[in-house]
């Protein structure tokens, strides 16, 4: 299971600006670029969201549960008002 990492928009903006200015393809120093990028990436929290483990029954029990849930959703009124 992969956990999606949401970055702060300001952090993302800072990293993109740094890359545009210091990338080796546009004349930047490769060592300085790698060090600066590592420093910017180290400043963010990767796993700050809680991790939720969901158990989904398999086999006949899972199939019956999915059918029951689908029928229950069909009986609900529409969410659009």
N, C-alpha and C positions, 0 to 999 in steps of 0.2 A: 504494500500500500504506500503510495506516495503522498507526501504532505505538501500542499501548495504553500509557497513562501510569498507573503505579501510584503513588498518593500514600501517604505515611506517614500512618497513622491519626491521630497526634497533630496533624499539620499540617492535615489535613482537619477535625478537631475544632475547632482554633483558628480556621480560616476560617469555619466554620459559626457558631461563637459570636460572632465579630466581626460577621457579617452580621445575626444575630438582634438584636444590641444597637444597631447603627449604621445600619441600612438606612433610606433616606429615607422609606419608607412607614410606618415606626413612629416618625417624628419625628427622624431623624438628619440631619446636614448632608450634602448630596450631594457637595460637594467633599472633605470629610474622609473620607467613605465611599469614594469613588473612589481617593483617595490611600492610605488604609489597606489596601484590597483589593489594589491594585497592589504595595504593599510586601510583603504576605503571600505573594502569588503569585510575586514575584521571588525569594523565599527558597528555593524548591524547585528541584530539579534535574529538568529535563524529560526529558533524553535520557541517563540514566545507565546504561541497559541496552545491551548490545551489539546491533548490528543484524545480522541474518543474512539473506543473500540466497539464495533457493532457486530453482534452475533446474528447471523442469518442462517436459519435452519435450512438444511438441504434435503434432498430426497422427497418422499411423498409429503412429509410435514411442511417443507418449504413450499412445495407446489400448492398445497391446500391453503397455506397462509397467503400466498400471492393472489390466488383466486378470490379469497375472502376479502382481502384488502382492495382489490380492483372493483369488486361488487359494491363495497362500502363507499368507495370514491364515486361510483356512478350514481349512487342514490343521493349524494349531497347536492345542494343547490349550486348553481354556477357562482364563481367568485366575482364575476363582472356585475356591477350594479348599474 
